[in-house]
Amino acid sequence: MTNLKITTALLTVLLLLSSCSHKSETGTLFSHADALMEEHPDSVLRLLDLPPEEIEELSDNECARYALLLARATDKCKQSLLPCDSLLNVALEYYDDDEKEKAVALLYKGRLAVEMEEEKEAISYLQEGLTIIQNFPKELKTKNLLLSSLGNIYFDAGYYDESFGMYKALYQCCTTELDKSMALNNISTYYCIIDEEDSTLMFQREALNYAISSGDSLQIAMSKHNLSLEFDGFDELDSALYYAQKALIELPQRENHGNYYFNLGDLLLKTGGNKDSARYYLNKSLEDIPIEGKISCLKSLYNLEKDNGDYKTANTYLEEQSAIIDSLCYMEQSTEIQQLIYEYNTKMRVREEQIRGNRIVRSTIAGSVFVCFLIILIYQSRINRKKRLQLQYERSLEQTQNKLSSLETTIENNQLMINLLQQEQSNLKQEHENKEQLIEE
């Protein structure tokens, strides 16, 4: 029986040690992944590539943290967030509304919804995340990502004023040259949409300056590409062509070149440049450009071949363009998005009023406490003053009484001396009378 108890105890200790070792290893893995996240997100993805059975063994806390790390690394590597969906749901259930991790989970859940073209759900997630992150002023990175994602959704939906509000708030939260460049790119695009050329070019040049200061070649290429597009929109084709060529030079080789090739090829056509170069860049663009961009690219190729008299090739490009247009399905959700924007703005106004009301209440309470404290100090000061005066009066009275007592003693002594003198005078008088009587006798 004793051996059985000892065996049971040993097994329990071994299980506890194994559990502690597992938790320690998991914590070390997550800490290592967090440290590598900014510089090497692809390495983090490999580190977090755990088999399903190991993920099932994670505690709720570990699973929620794993979900955020995996989603963050996946997003940084520009891969689909779809594999993170169920894990993000675990994180959303685990974290409370007063925790910053809940806002991070909502951010990536919103980006996943954007990827799945569920704009309504995306706006709902991002607005909720932005509401939570307001309570954490130091979490600027998460707030920036939420503002950027929400502003882009508003912009794509055609709500430019709302998107501009998000972009302005985004710029105010930026702390690095790279972040400022990205925010100014968005602000410049807004001014381009409302056809304000001076503001557009001013903000875009400022964005380019910040990009150059940051030293990020991709951001420099994007800023120059945007300048090219904006000059093109304002019919300044020579400047547009110049920045298109510069952007293509700056763009890192690992990045997608499709839009850059198309922009340069299209501008070569517009400016009457070399048609062979234009054809080369447009065909190169078809290899990398997204399906929506292929429509414009095919149209440019169609116009190029038609002008050259090659109607067969031109017709082929036209048929490809028509097929792509027929395959795309646009869903109008403007009313729902507008309603979400209105609800969010209302919620934020109510929240601001609540915060303002709380501040007023706190200020009133603090003022009341201060006034009460001041009254107590004044009252206590008066009491102390009265006590000091009373003590002075008591001391003065005591001194007066002492003096009076001394005077009374002096008076008594003097009275005694007077009595003695009177007695002596009486004796002398009596003696004098006796002598006179003797003389008479």
Secondary structure by P-SEA (a helix, b strand, c coil): caaaaaaaaaaaaaaaaaaaaaaaaaaaaaaaaaaaccccaaaaaaaacccaaaaaaccaaaaaaaaaaaaaaaaaaccccccaaaaaaaaaaccccccaaaaaaaaaaaaaaaaacaaaaaaaaaaaaaaaacccccaaaaaaaaaaaaaaaaaaacaaaaaaaaaaaaaaacccaaaaaaaaaaaaaaaaaacaaaaaaaaaaaaaaaaaaaccaaaaaaaaaaaaaaaaaacaaaaaaaaaaaaaaaccccccaaaaaaaaaaaaaaacccaaaaaaaaaaaaacccccaaaaaaaaaaaaaaaacaaaaaaaaaaaaaaaaaabbbbbaaaaaaaaaaaaaaaaaaaaaaaaaaaaaaaaaaaaaaaaaaaaaaaaaaaaaaaaaaaaaaaaaaaaaaaaaaaaaaaaaaaaaaaaaaaaaaaaaaaaaaaaaaaac
